[in-house]
Amino acid sequence: MNLSAASLAASPYRDEGVTRNRLISEYLPFVKRIVHRMAVHLPTHVDVEDLIHAGVIGLIQSIDRYDPTRDNTLATFAMFRIRGAVLSELRSRDILSRSNRKKVREMQQTWIHLEQKLGREVEDWEVARELGMTAGEFEDVRRMAGFSFVSIDDMDSPSDGEKINLLRQLAGGEDQDALLSIRAQEIKAALAKAIDELSENEKTVISLYYVDELTMKEIGEVMDLTESRISQIHSGAIIHLRKKLIRNGVLND
């Protein structure tokens, strides 16, 4: 059973008689879908079942704390809570440690530098060679690079509270802060411009993955490419997008 965000948004959360356990059961496929999509970009040794368990905890928290007068929909609120719970679990396992994030930044900078120097798209092995990494080491870093497009820790805002409110704005929620609303619009405009500057293959993969919510395997079937190649294109697109947003002051370097 696969539930889209749109169908979940229609859940009768505020209707009398809808129990907490029923909501948990109804949204459980949503947890599994989010976790499996995130796990594609993680090293193979990560236990997906542990991430699903963390996601369920995030789901329960979202059901208990959802405020229909402030948040857009339960589905949107739950998505952030579920992803946040999974990210916390990964950080506790040192998957997204500072040292690993540093490796991702070094790979991103090297990738962009080589493309500017050579005037063409570069192959994975060229970046790995420049970094002095083995193929296996590079693959793990490349997966992490495609894991989290925009982390709350990367947002260019002075406080965690403002970052969270900014994320609410980006998700379509209401907020009393006019400056945050303007900032959210600036980020959306910068992201749209950055996406428009991607290659056609990168734009197609980003659209199919984030808008149509296809898996890497399904995108490969649509584009007649291997799942591995789609993953490479996705990681490259994320690297290019992050670099453009850093250059525009949307993300911290």
Backbone hydrogen bonds in HBPLUS format (Angstrom, degrees):
<---DONOR---> <-ACCEPTOR-->    atom                        ^
c    i                          cat <-CA-CA->   ^        H-A-AA   ^      H-
h    n   atom  resd res      DA  || num        DHA   H-A  angle D-A-AA Bond
n    s   type  num  typ     dist DA aas  dist angle  dist       angle   num
A0008-LEU N   A0004-SER O   3.03 MM   4  6.28 155.7  2.10 150.2 157.4     1
A0009-ALA N   A0005-ALA O   2.94 MM   4  6.07 143.5  2.08 141.3 150.8     2
A0010-ALA N   A0007-SER O   3.23 MM   3  5.41 144.3  2.36  98.5 108.2     3
A0011-SER N   A0008-LEU O   2.96 MM   3  5.32 165.1  1.99 116.3 119.1     4
A0013-TYR N   A0011-SER O   2.75 MM   2  5.55 139.8  1.91 108.1  95.5     5
A0015-ASP N   A0012-PRO O   3.18 MM   3  5.37 159.0  2.23 107.4 113.9     6
A0023-LEU N   A0019-THR O   3.13 MM   4  6.46 154.2  2.20 147.1 153.5     7
A0024-ILE N   A0020-ARG O   3.00 MM   4  6.31 157.8  2.05 150.9 157.1     8
A0025-SER N   A0021-ASN O   2.99 MM   4  6.22 161.4  2.02 147.4 151.9     9
A0026-GLU N   A0022-ARG O   2.86 MM   4  6.03 153.9  1.93 145.6 153.5    10
A0027-TYR N   A0023-LEU O   2.92 MM   4  6.05 151.5  2.00 149.8 156.2    11
A0028-LEU N   A0024-ILE O   3.03 MM   4  5.96 119.8  2.40 140.3 153.9    12
A0030-PHE N   A0027-TYR O   2.90 MM   3  5.17 127.5  2.19 106.2 120.9    13
A0031-VAL N   A0027-TYR O   3.18 MM   4  6.66 146.6  2.30 149.3 158.9    14
A0031-VAL N   A0028-LEU O   3.05 MM   3  5.10 118.6  2.44  98.4 113.1    15
A0032-LYS N   A0028-LEU O   3.12 MM   4  6.49 163.2  2.15 156.9 160.0    16
A0033-ARG N   A0029-PRO O   2.97 MM   4  6.13 154.8  2.03 143.2 150.1    17
A0034-ILE N   A0030-PHE O   3.03 MM   4  6.23 164.9  2.05 150.0 153.6    18
A0035-VAL N   A0031-VAL O   2.94 MM   4  6.16 170.0  1.95 158.8 161.4    19
A0036-HIS N   A0032-LYS O   2.93 MM   4  6.01 166.9  1.94 149.5 153.4    20
A0037-ARG N   A0033-ARG O   3.05 MM   4  6.15 152.8  2.12 145.5 152.7    21
A0038-MET N   A0034-ILE O   2.99 MM   4  6.22 149.7  2.09 146.2 154.8    22
A0039-ALA N   A0035-VAL O   2.79 MM   4  5.94 154.4  1.85 152.5 160.3    23
A0041-HIS N   A0038-MET O   3.20 MM   3  6.03 154.6  2.27 120.7 125.3    24
A0042-LEU N   A0039-ALA O   3.07 MM   3  5.12 169.1  2.08 112.7 114.2    25
A0046-VAL N   A0043-PRO O   3.23 MM   3  6.03 171.8  2.23 124.9 127.4    26
A0051-LEU N   A0048-VAL O   3.03 MM   3  5.05 118.1  2.43  95.2 110.8    27
A0052-ILE N   A0048-VAL O   2.90 MM   4  6.25 149.5  1.99 150.8 160.0    28
A0053-HIS N   A0049-GLU O   2.99 MM   4  6.24 155.2  2.06 145.0 151.2    29
A0054-ALA N   A0050-ASP O   3.08 MM   4  6.37 155.3  2.14 142.4 148.5    30
A0055-GLY N   A0051-LEU O   2.82 MM   4  6.09 151.8  1.90 144.6 153.2    31
A0056-VAL N   A0052-ILE O   2.87 MM   4  6.16 148.7  1.97 150.3 157.9    32
A0057-ILE N   A0053-HIS O   3.20 MM   4  6.53 152.9  2.27 144.2 150.8    33
A0058-GLY N   A0054-ALA O   3.05 MM   4  6.42 153.6  2.12 145.3 152.7    34
A0059-LEU N   A0055-GLY O   2.86 MM   4  6.17 146.4  1.97 143.7 153.7    35
A0060-ILE N   A0056-VAL O   2.90 MM   4  6.21 162.1  1.93 154.2 157.3    36
A0061-GLN N   A0057-ILE O   3.01 MM   4  6.27 160.2  2.05 148.9 154.3    37
A0062-SER N   A0058-GLY O   2.95 MM   4  6.16 150.5  2.04 142.8 151.0    38
A0063-ILE N   A0059-LEU O   2.97 MM   4  6.29 153.2  2.05 152.8 159.7    39
A0064-ASP N   A0060-ILE O   3.00 MM   4  6.23 158.5  2.05 149.8 155.6    40
A0065-ARG N   A0061-GLN O   2.93 MM   4  5.99 144.3  2.06 145.4 154.7    41
A0066-TYR N   A0062-SER O   2.93 MM   4  5.54 120.4  2.29 139.8 148.5    42
A0070-ARG N   A0067-ASP O   2.97 MM   3  5.58 158.6  2.02 119.4 126.0    43
A0071-ASP N   A0067-ASP O   2.89 MM   4  5.85 167.6  1.90 174.1 175.0    44
A0077-PHE N   A0073-THR O   3.08 MM   4  6.30 170.6  2.09 153.9 156.5    45
A0078-ALA N   A0074-LEU O   2.75 MM   4  5.81 160.8  1.78 152.4 158.3    46
A0079-MET N   A0075-ALA O   2.97 MM   4  6.10 150.7  2.05 143.7 151.3    47
A0080-PHE N   A0076-THR O   3.39 MM   4  6.74 158.7  2.44 150.2 152.8    48
A0081-ARG N   A0077-PHE O   3.17 MM   4  6.44 161.6  2.20 148.6 154.0    49
A0082-ILE N   A0078-ALA O   2.77 MM   4  5.89 164.9  1.79 158.8 162.6    50
A0083-ARG N   A0079-MET O   2.98 MM   4  6.09 172.0  1.99 150.0 152.6    51
A0084-GLY N   A0080-PHE O   2.84 MM   4  5.86 154.0  1.91 142.1 150.4    52
A0085-ALA N   A0081-ARG O   2.91 MM   4  6.09 152.9  1.98 145.4 152.0    53
A0086-VAL N   A0082-ILE O   3.02 MM   4  6.31 157.9  2.07 152.4 158.3    54
A0087-LEU N   A0083-ARG O   2.86 MM   4  6.08 160.4  1.90 151.2 157.0    55
A0088-SER N   A0084-GLY O   2.94 MM   4  6.13 153.2  2.02 143.7 150.9    56
A0089-GLU N   A0085-ALA O   3.06 MM   4  6.31 152.4  2.14 141.3 148.5    57
A0090-LEU N   A0086-VAL O   2.94 MM   4  6.26 154.0  2.01 149.0 156.3    58
A0091-ARG N   A0087-LEU O   2.86 MM   4  6.11 155.6  1.92 149.9 156.6    59
A0092-SER N   A0088-SER O   2.99 MM   4  6.21 150.7  2.08 144.2 151.8    60
A0093-ARG N   A0090-LEU O   3.08 MM   3  5.11 136.2  2.28  96.0 108.5    61
A0095-ILE N   A0090-LEU O   3.00 MM   5  5.31 148.8  2.10 159.7 152.1    62
A0094-ASP N   A0091-ARG O   2.99 MM   3  4.92 160.3  2.03 104.0 109.1    63
A0101-ARG N   A0097-SER O   2.93 MM   4  6.23 158.8  1.98 152.0 158.4    64
A0102-LYS N   A0098-ARG O   2.84 MM   4  6.03 145.4  1.96 143.3 153.2    65
A0103-LYS N   A0099-SER O   3.07 MM   4  6.35 147.3  2.18 138.0 146.1    66
A0104-VAL N   A0100-ASN O   3.01 MM   4  6.36 151.6  2.09 145.9 153.3    67
A0105-ARG N   A0101-ARG O   2.97 MM   4  6.27 159.6  2.02 147.0 152.0    68
A0106-GLU N   A0102-LYS O   2.92 MM   4  6.16 158.9  1.97 150.3 156.0    69
A0107-MET N   A0103-LYS O   2.93 MM   4  6.14 153.3  2.00 144.8 152.1    70
A0108-GLN N   A0104-VAL O   2.89 MM   4  6.15 160.4  1.93 152.0 157.5    71
A0109-GLN N   A0105-ARG O   2.91 MM   4  6.11 166.4  1.92 153.5 156.7    72
A0110-THR N   A0106-GLU O   2.94 MM   4  6.03 156.5  2.00 143.4 150.3    73
A0111-TRP N   A0107-MET O   2.85 MM   4  5.96 159.9  1.89 150.7 156.4    74
A0112-ILE N   A0108-GLN O   3.06 MM   4  6.28 171.4  2.07 153.9 155.3    75
A0113-HIS N   A0109-GLN O   2.96 MM   4  6.04 160.3  2.00 143.5 149.8    76
A0114-LEU N   A0110-THR O   2.92 MM   4  6.07 164.1  1.94 153.1 156.3    77
A0115-GLU N   A0111-TRP O   3.10 MM   4  6.33 160.4  2.14 149.7 155.1    78
A0116-GLN N   A0112-ILE O   2.98 MM   4  6.22 156.2  2.04 151.2 157.7    79
A0117-LYS N   A0113-HIS O   2.88 MM   4  6.06 155.2  1.94 148.1 155.6    80
A0118-LEU N   A0114-LEU O   2.81 MM   4  5.90 163.2  1.84 153.4 157.3    81
A0119-GLY N   A0115-GLU O   2.77 MM   4  5.40 133.7  1.98 133.3 144.7    82
A0126-GLU N   A0123-GLU O   3.06 MM   3  5.37 132.1  2.30 103.9 116.5    83
A0127-VAL N   A0123-GLU O   3.34 MM   4  6.79 154.5  2.41 152.0 158.1    84
A0128-ALA N   A0124-ASP O   2.90 MM   4  6.17 166.0  1.91 158.3 162.8    85
A0129-ARG N   A0125-TRP O   2.90 MM   4  5.96 155.1  1.96 138.2 144.8    86
A0130-GLU N   A0126-GLU O   3.07 MM   4  6.25 157.7  2.12 141.2 147.0    87
A0131-LEU N   A0127-VAL O   3.00 MM   4  6.25 145.6  2.12 146.8 156.3    88
A0132-GLY N   A0128-ALA O   2.89 MM   4  5.97 115.2  2.32 137.8 154.6    89
A0133-MET N   A0128-ALA O   2.89 MM   5  5.01 164.2  1.92 147.5 148.0    90
A0132-GLY N   A0129-ARG O   3.13 MM   3  4.96 145.2  2.26  95.0 105.5    91
A0138-PHE N   A0134-THR O   2.94 MM   4  6.13 164.3  1.97 154.2 158.7    92
A0139-GLU N   A0135-ALA O   2.98 MM   4  6.13 154.4  2.04 143.8 150.8    93
A0140-ASP N   A0136-GLY O   3.17 MM   4  6.43 157.6  2.22 147.3 151.9    94
A0141-VAL N   A0137-GLU O   3.20 MM   4  6.51 160.0  2.24 148.5 153.4    95
A0142-ARG N   A0138-PHE O   2.81 MM   4  6.02 160.1  1.85 155.1 161.4    96
A0143-ARG N   A0139-GLU O   2.96 MM   4  6.12 154.1  2.03 147.3 153.6    97
A0144-MET N   A0140-ASP O   3.14 MM   4  6.40 157.3  2.19 142.7 148.6    98
A0145-ALA N   A0141-VAL O   2.91 MM   4  6.18 143.7  2.04 145.4 156.0    99
A0146-GLY N   A0142-ARG O   3.27 MM   4  6.57 140.7  2.43 141.0 149.4   100
A0146-GLY N   A0143-ARG O   3.16 MM   3  5.35 130.4  2.42  99.1 111.3   101
A0147-PHE N   A0144-MET O   3.10 MM   3  4.87 153.4  2.17  96.6 104.8   102
A0154-ASP N   A0151-SER O   2.90 MM   3  5.29 151.3  1.99 110.4 119.4   103
A0155-MET N   A0152-ILE O   3.32 MM   3  5.42 154.4  2.39 101.4 108.6   104
A0252-ASN N   A0154-ASP O   2.86 MM  98  5.28 154.2  1.93 148.0 156.6   105
A0157-SER N   A0155-MET O   2.93 MM   2  5.69 132.0  2.16 107.2  92.7   106
A0156-ASP N   A0250-VAL O   3.37 MM  94  5.85 148.3  2.48 154.4 146.1   107
A0163-LYS N   A0159-SER O   3.03 MM   4  6.31 151.6  2.11 144.8 153.3   108
A0164-ILE N   A0160-ASP O   2.94 MM   4  6.22 159.4  1.99 153.0 157.3   109
A0165-ASN N   A0161-GLY O   3.05 MM   4  6.29 163.7  2.07 147.8 152.2   110
A0166-LEU N   A0162-GLU O   2.84 MM   4  5.98 146.0  1.95 142.4 152.4   111
A0167-LEU N   A0163-LYS O   2.93 MM   4  6.25 150.2  2.02 146.5 154.3   112
A0168-ARG N   A0164-ILE O   3.01 MM   4  6.36 148.2  2.11 145.5 154.4   113
A0169-GLN N   A0165-ASN O   3.04 MM   4  6.35 150.7  2.12 141.7 149.2   114
A0170-LEU N   A0166-LEU O   2.95 MM   4  6.30 157.4  2.00 149.5 155.3   115
A0171-ALA N   A0167-LEU O   2.97 MM   4  6.17 139.2  2.14 141.2 152.1   116
A0173-GLY N   A0168-ARG O   2.81 MM   5  5.16 158.6  1.86 157.3 149.9   117
A0172-GLY N   A0169-GLN O   2.99 MM   3  5.19 157.7  2.04 105.8 112.9   118
A0181-SER N   A0177-ASP O   3.19 MM   4  6.51 151.1  2.28 144.0 152.2   119
A0182-ILE N   A0178-ALA O   3.02 MM   4  6.31 153.2  2.09 146.4 153.0   120
A0183-ARG N   A0179-LEU O   2.92 MM   4  6.17 158.3  1.97 146.3 152.6   121
A0184-ALA N   A0180-LEU O   2.86 MM   4  6.07 154.8  1.93 147.7 154.0   122
A0185-GLN N   A0181-SER O   3.12 MM   4  6.38 154.5  2.19 143.4 149.5   123
A0186-GLU N   A0182-ILE O   2.97 MM   4  6.28 150.3  2.05 147.8 156.5   124
A0187-ILE N   A0183-ARG O   2.98 MM   4  6.27 155.6  2.04 150.6 156.6   125
A0188-LYS N   A0184-ALA O   3.00 MM   4  6.26 161.9  2.03 149.6 154.4   126
A0189-ALA N   A0185-GLN O   2.98 MM   4  6.15 157.6  2.03 145.6 151.7   127
A0190-ALA N   A0186-GLU O   2.91 MM   4  6.12 157.5  1.96 147.6 153.9   128
A0191-LEU N   A0187-ILE O   2.86 MM   4  6.05 158.1  1.91 151.5 157.5   129
A0192-ALA N   A0188-LYS O   2.94 MM   4  6.12 160.5  1.98 147.8 153.0   130
A0193-LYS N   A0189-ALA O   3.03 MM   4  6.22 158.6  2.08 146.2 151.7   131
A0194-ALA N   A0190-ALA O   2.95 MM   4  6.13 156.9  2.00 145.1 151.8   132
A0195-ILE N   A0191-LEU O   2.90 MM   4  6.11 159.5  1.94 153.4 158.4   133
A0196-ASP N   A0192-ALA O   3.03 MM   4  6.20 154.4  2.10 142.8 149.9   134
A0197-GLU N   A0194-ALA O   3.18 MM   3  5.26 139.8  2.35  97.2 108.2   135
A0198-LEU N   A0195-ILE O   3.06 MM   3  5.35 165.8  2.08 112.7 117.1   136
A0203-LYS N   A0199-SER O   2.90 MM   4  6.17 163.9  1.93 157.8 162.2   137
A0204-THR N   A0200-GLU O   2.95 MM   4  6.12 156.3  2.01 148.2 154.7   138
A0205-VAL N   A0201-ASN O   2.99 MM   4  6.22 163.3  2.02 150.8 154.7   139
A0206-ILE N   A0202-GLU O   2.94 MM   4  6.12 168.0  1.96 154.7 158.1   140
A0207-SER N   A0203-LYS O   2.98 MM   4  6.07 160.5  2.01 145.6 151.1   141
A0208-LEU N   A0204-THR O   2.92 MM   4  6.10 168.7  1.93 154.2 157.3   142
A0209-TYR N   A0205-VAL O   2.88 MM   4  5.88 152.8  1.95 148.7 156.3   143
A0210-TYR N   A0206-ILE O   2.93 MM   4  5.82 168.5  1.94 148.3 152.3   144
A0211-VAL N   A0207-SER O   2.92 MM   4  5.14 144.4  2.04 129.0 140.0   145
A0212-ASP N   A0207-SER O   3.10 MM   5  6.58 155.9  2.16 151.3 158.5   146
A0214-LEU N   A0208-LEU O   2.90 MM   6  5.75 179.0  1.90 155.1 154.8   147
A0219-ILE N   A0215-THR O   2.91 MM   4  6.18 158.6  1.95 154.1 160.1   148
A0220-GLY N   A0216-MET O   2.95 MM   4  6.15 153.1  2.02 144.0 151.4   149
A0221-GLU N   A0217-LYS O   3.11 MM   4  6.46 147.4  2.22 144.2 152.4   150
A0222-VAL N   A0218-GLU O   3.05 MM   4  6.38 152.7  2.13 146.2 153.5   151
A0223-MET N   A0219-ILE O   2.90 MM   4  6.12 159.3  1.95 155.6 160.8   152
A0224-ASP N   A0220-GLY O   2.77 MM   4  5.49 110.6  2.26 136.0 150.9   153
A0225-LEU N   A0220-GLY O   2.87 MM   5  4.64 155.4  1.93 132.9 139.7   154
A0230-ILE N   A0226-THR O   3.04 MM   4  6.39 155.1  2.10 151.0 157.9   155
A0231-SER N   A0227-GLU O   2.99 MM   4  6.24 154.6  2.06 146.3 153.1   156
A0232-GLN N   A0228-SER O   3.01 MM   4  6.32 148.4  2.11 142.8 151.4   157
A0233-ILE N   A0229-ARG O   2.92 MM   4  6.23 159.4  1.96 150.4 155.4   158
A0234-HIS N   A0230-ILE O   2.89 MM   4  6.09 159.1  1.93 150.4 156.4   159
A0235-SER N   A0231-SER O   2.96 MM   4  6.17 163.7  1.99 148.2 152.1   160
A0236-GLY N   A0232-GLN O   2.94 MM   4  6.14 161.6  1.97 150.1 155.4   161
A0237-ALA N   A0233-ILE O   2.90 MM   4  6.11 153.4  1.97 147.2 154.5   162
A0238-ILE N   A0234-HIS O   2.95 MM   4  6.23 158.1  2.00 152.3 157.9   163
A0239-ILE N   A0235-SER O   2.96 MM   4  6.20 159.2  2.00 150.1 155.7   164
A0240-HIS N   A0236-GLY O   3.01 MM   4  6.23 162.7  2.04 149.0 153.3   165
A0241-LEU N   A0237-ALA O   2.85 MM   4  6.04 159.1  1.89 150.7 157.0   166
A0242-ARG N   A0238-ILE O   2.87 MM   4  5.99 168.2  1.89 152.7 156.0   167
A0243-LYS N   A0239-ILE O   3.07 MM   4  6.21 160.4  2.11 146.0 151.5   168
A0244-LYS N   A0240-HIS O   3.07 MM   4  6.28 157.5  2.13 146.0 151.6   169
A0245-LEU N   A0241-LEU O   2.94 MM   4  6.19 159.0  1.98 153.9 159.7   170
A0246-ILE N   A0242-ARG O   2.85 MM   4  6.06 149.5  1.95 150.5 158.9   171
A0247-ARG N   A0243-LYS O   2.99 MM   4  6.17 157.4  2.04 144.4 150.7   172
A0248-ASN N   A0244-LYS O   3.01 MM   4  6.26 135.5  2.22 137.2 149.2   173
A0250-VAL N   A0245-LEU O   2.80 MM   5  5.11 147.1  1.91 164.5 160.0   174
A0251-LEU N   A0245-LEU O   3.38 MM   6  5.75 155.4  2.44 107.9 110.7   175
A0249-GLY N   A0246-ILE O   3.05 MM   3  5.09 161.6  2.09 104.5 109.5   176
